[in-house]
Amino acid sequence: MATLARLQARRLTLGNQYYFRNRSYLGRTHYQLIVKVAYYTMKMNLYNAMAVRIQRRWRGYKVRKYLFNYFYFKEYLRAVSETNDAIREALEEFAEMKDREEKKANLEREEKKRDYQARKMHYLLSTKQIPGIYNSPFRKEPDPWELRLQKAKPLTHRRPRVTQEYSTDLTNWLACTSARSFPQSEILPPIHRKQCQVLISHIRILSLILFLLFFPIFILWFLPFSSYHKNKKYIPSIHTSSKYSPDSYGKQHFRAENPRKWICDKDFQTVLPSFDLFSKYGKLYSKAGQIV
C-alpha cells in the first residue's frame, strides 16, 4: 500500500519526465507529417502547372490545326467570296436578260396595237385625188402614220360561223344509228311517196278505232278519282261540334290573361316618345346652296 501511495504521489512527476524525454520523437513525427503534406502539395502544384502548360500548347496546336485553321478559313472565305461574285454576276445577267425580254415583249405588243390601229384606220390613207389627214401639204415629210397606213392591210370583219340547225330526224336520236356504227351497205331503192301516205292513213284510222273502243274503259278507270268527293258525307270534328266553346287562345289573343293581377282597369298604352334623330330630319341639309 505504501508503494502504491508513493507512486500516486509521484504520478505528476513521472508524467512530466515522460513528456520531456519523448517530446523530440513526437516532434519529429509531426514534422515528418508536415513535410509529407508540403511535398505532396508542391508536387501536385507542379503537376498541375505542367499539365496546364502541356494542355495549353496541345490545345493551341489542336485548335489551330483542326478547329480554327487560319489558312484553311482564309482559303474558304476566298472561295466563298469568289462564288458570291460569280452568282451576283449571273443574277445581274439574268435580270438584264429578263428586262430585255420584257422590253421586247412590250415593244412587240405596242407594235401589234399600232398595226391593228393602222388596219382599223386604213380608210384615212391618202389617195391621188384627196390627201389624207396624216399627209399634210404643209409638211416637208409625211407623218409616220402615213407610211404605216400604206404598209397595213384594211381590216376585214369576220363572217359569223353558220351553226347547223337542230334536226329532228330519227337517225340523230340514237348514236347507234350513225354512219360509223354499222358498215356501209348498198344504197336502197327510193320509196314511193304514195305508198307511204297510204300506210300513214291506215295507221291513223286504226288508232282512231282503238281509241273509240277503249275510251269507255278509260273513263271507268278514273271515275273513282273524279267523283269521289261529291258523295262524301261531311263529319264535323269534336272540337267544333262540342257544346263547350273552344279556347280563344291563338285565335283572339296570344297572351295569358289573369284579371286578378290587374292593377288598373286601363290597358297599358304602347306609345313610344319621338326620337331626337328624326326630329332634326330636313333641318341640316342644304337646298341649292342655302340652309333649309
C-alpha positions in Angstrom: 0.0 0.0 0.0 2.8 2.3 0.9 4.4 1.7 -2.6 1.1 2.4 -4.3 0.6 5.6 -2.3 4.2 6.6 -3.2 3.6 6.0 -6.9 0.4 8.0 -6.9 2.2 10.9 -5.2 4.9 10.7 -8.0 2.4 10.5 -10.9 2.7 14.1 -11.9 6.4 14.0 -11.8 6.6 10.8 -13.9 4.2 12.3 -16.5 6.4 15.4 -16.8 9.5 13.3 -17.1 7.9 11.1 -19.8 6.8 14.2 -21.7 10.2 15.8 -21.6 12.0 12.6 -22.6 9.7 11.7 -25.5 8.7 15.1 -26.9 11.5 15.0 -29.5 10.0 11.8 -31.1 6.6 13.3 -31.2 8.0 16.5 -32.7 9.9 14.6 -35.4 6.8 12.6 -36.2 4.7 15.7 -36.5 7.4 17.4 -38.6 7.6 14.4 -41.0 3.9 14.6 -41.5 4.1 18.4 -42.3 7.0 17.7 -44.7 5.0 15.0 -46.5 1.9 17.2 -46.8 4.1 20.1 -48.1 5.9 17.8 -50.6 2.6 16.4 -51.8 1.2 19.9 -52.2 4.3 21.1 -54.0 4.2 18.1 -56.3 0.6 18.5 -57.2 1.1 22.2 -57.9 4.0 21.3 -60.2 2.0 18.6 -61.9 -1.0 21.0 -62.4 1.3 23.7 -63.8 2.9 21.2 -66.2 -0.5 19.8 -67.2 -1.8 23.4 -67.8 1.3 24.2 -69.9 1.0 20.9 -71.9 -2.7 21.4 -72.4 -2.2 25.0 -73.4 0.3 24.1 -76.0 -1.6 21.0 -77.2 -4.9 22.8 -77.3 -3.5 25.7 -79.2 -2.0 23.2 -81.7 -5.2 21.3 -82.0 -7.3 24.4 -82.4 -5.0 25.9 -84.9 -4.8 22.7 -86.9 -8.2 21.1 -86.6 -10.7 23.6 -85.2 -9.6 27.0 -86.3 -7.1 26.7 -89.1 -6.3 30.2 -90.2 -5.1 29.3 -93.7 -8.0 26.9 -94.2 -10.5 29.5 -93.2 -8.7 32.1 -95.4 -9.0 29.8 -98.4 -12.6 29.0 -97.6 -13.5 32.7 -97.3 -11.8 33.5 -100.6 -13.7 30.7 -102.3 -17.0 32.0 -100.8 -16.3 35.5 -102.0 -15.5 34.2 -105.5 -18.6 32.1 -105.6 -20.7 35.1 -104.4 -19.2 37.3 -107.1 -19.9 34.7 -109.8 -23.5 34.2 -108.5 -24.0 38.0 -108.4 -22.8 38.4 -111.9 -25.0 35.6 -113.1 -28.1 37.1 -111.4 -27.3 40.5 -112.9 -27.1 39.0 -116.3 -30.3 37.1 -115.7 -32.0 40.3 -114.6 -30.7 42.2 -117.6 -31.9 39.4 -119.9 -35.4 39.5 -118.3 -35.5 43.2 -118.7 -34.6 43.0 -122.3 -37.2 40.2 -122.9 -39.9 42.3 -121.1 -39.0 45.4 -123.1 -39.0 43.4 -126.3 -42.4 41.9 -125.4 -43.7 45.4 -124.7 -42.4 46.7 -127.9 -44.0 43.8 -129.9 -47.2 44.4 -128.0 -47.2 48.1 -128.8 -46.3 47.3 -132.4 -49.2 44.9 -132.8 -51.5 47.6 -131.3 -50.2 50.1 -133.8 -50.6 47.7 -136.7 -54.2 46.9 -135.6 -55.0 50.6 -135.2 -53.5 51.2 -138.7 -55.7 48.4 -140.2 -58.7 50.0 -138.5 -57.9 53.5 -139.8 -56.9 52.3 -143.3 -59.7 54.4 -144.7 -57.7 57.5 -143.7 -55.0 56.7 -146.2 -54.4 59.5 -148.8 -55.2 58.9 -152.4 -54.2 60.7 -155.6 -57.2 62.9 -155.5 -57.6 63.6 -151.8 -54.6 63.7 -149.4 -55.2 62.1 -146.0 -55.1 63.7 -142.6 -51.6 62.4 -142.0 -50.2 63.7 -145.3 -50.4 67.4 -144.9 -49.2 69.5 -147.9 -47.6 72.0 -145.4 -45.1 69.4 -144.1 -41.9 68.5 -145.8 -42.2 64.8 -145.0 -45.4 62.8 -144.4 -46.3 61.6 -140.9 -45.0 58.2 -139.9 -48.6 57.0 -139.6 -49.0 57.6 -143.3 -46.2 55.2 -144.1 -47.7 52.7 -141.6 -51.1 53.0 -143.3 -49.5 52.4 -146.7 -47.9 49.1 -145.4 -51.0 47.9 -143.5 -53.9 46.0 -145.0 -57.5 47.0 -144.4 -59.3 45.3 -141.6 -62.0 42.9 -142.7 -64.8 41.8 -140.5 -65.0 38.1 -139.9 -68.2 36.5 -141.0 -70.1 34.7 -138.3 -70.0 31.0 -138.5 -73.2 29.4 -139.6 -74.4 26.9 -137.0 -76.3 23.9 -138.2 -79.9 23.9 -137.1 -81.1 21.2 -134.8 -82.6 18.4 -136.9 -85.5 16.3 -135.7 -84.6 13.3 -137.9 -85.0 9.9 -136.3 -81.4 8.9 -137.3 -80.0 11.6 -135.0 -81.8 10.5 -131.9 -79.7 7.4 -131.2 -76.0 7.1 -131.5 -76.2 3.6 -132.8 -77.9 4.7 -136.0 -74.9 6.9 -137.1 -72.9 6.0 -140.2 -69.9 4.9 -138.1 -71.9 2.3 -136.1 -72.8 0.0 -138.9 -70.9 -1.0 -142.1 -71.9 0.9 -145.2 -74.3 -1.2 -147.3 -75.6 -0.7 -150.8 -78.0 2.2 -151.4 -81.6 1.1 -151.1 -84.1 1.9 -153.9 -86.2 5.0 -153.4 -89.6 4.6 -151.6 -92.7 5.8 -153.4 -94.4 8.6 -151.6 -97.9 7.4 -152.5 -97.4 4.1 -150.7 -96.1 5.9 -147.6 -99.1 8.2 -147.5 -101.5 5.2 -147.8 -99.7 3.5 -144.9 -99.9 6.5 -142.7 -103.6 7.0 -143.4 -104.2 3.3 -142.4 -102.3 3.7 -139.2 -104.3 6.8 -138.3 -107.6 5.0 -138.9 -106.6 2.1 -136.8 -105.5 4.3 -133.9 -108.8 6.2 -134.0 -110.8 2.9 -133.9 -108.8 1.6 -130.9 -109.4 4.9 -129.1 -113.2 4.7 -129.7 -113.3 1.1 -128.5 -111.3 1.6 -125.3 -112.5 5.2 -124.4 -115.3 4.0 -122.0 -112.8 1.7 -120.2 -110.5 4.7 -119.6 -113.4 6.7 -118.2 -114.3 3.9 -115.8 -110.7 3.7 -114.6 -110.6 7.3 -113.5 -114.1 7.6 -112.3 -113.5 7.0 -108.5 -110.9 9.7 -108.5 -113.0 12.3 -110.3 -116.4 11.9 -108.4 -115.3 10.5 -105.1 -115.6 13.8 -103.2 -119.1 14.5 -104.4 -120.8 11.7 -102.4 -118.7 12.1 -99.3 -120.7 12.9 -96.2 -119.3 15.7 -94.0 -118.4 14.6 -90.5 -117.9 17.5 -88.1 -115.0 17.4 -85.7 -115.4 17.1 -81.9 -113.7 20.4 -81.3 -116.3 22.3 -83.4 -119.4 20.3 -82.6 -118.9 20.3 -78.8 -121.3 22.3 -76.7 -118.4 23.7 -74.8 -116.8 26.7 -76.5 -113.2 26.2 -77.6 -110.3 28.1 -76.1 -109.8 31.5 -77.6 -106.0 31.4 -77.2 -104.3 31.6 -80.6 -107.5 33.0 -82.3 -108.4 36.1 -80.3 -105.4 36.7 -78.1 -101.9 35.5 -77.7 -101.2 36.4 -74.1 -102.2 34.7 -70.8 -104.8 36.9 -69.1 -105.2 37.0 -65.3 -107.7 39.7 -64.2 -106.8 39.2 -60.5 -103.3 40.6 -61.1 -104.5 43.7 -62.9 -103.6 47.0 -61.1 -105.9 49.3 -63.0 -108.8 48.9 -65.4 -106.9 50.7 -68.2 -104.7 48.8 -70.6 -101.1 49.7 -71.0 -100.5 52.2 -73.8 -97.7 51.2 -76.0 -96.7 54.6 -77.3 -93.0 55.5 -77.7 -91.7 59.1 -77.5 -90.2 60.7 -80.6 -86.5 60.3 -81.3 -84.3 63.3 -81.5 -82.6 61.8 -84.5 -85.7 62.0 -86.6 -86.8 65.4 -85.2 -83.8 67.1 -87.0 -84.7 65.5 -90.3 -84.6 68.0 -93.1 -83.0 70.8 -91.0 -79.4 70.0 -91.5 -79.4 69.7 -95.3 -78.8 72.5 -97.9 -81.0 73.2 -100.8 -79.5 74.9 -103.8 -76.6 76.3 -101.6 -78.9 77.6 -98.9 -79.6 76.0 -95.5 -83.1 74.9 -95.0 
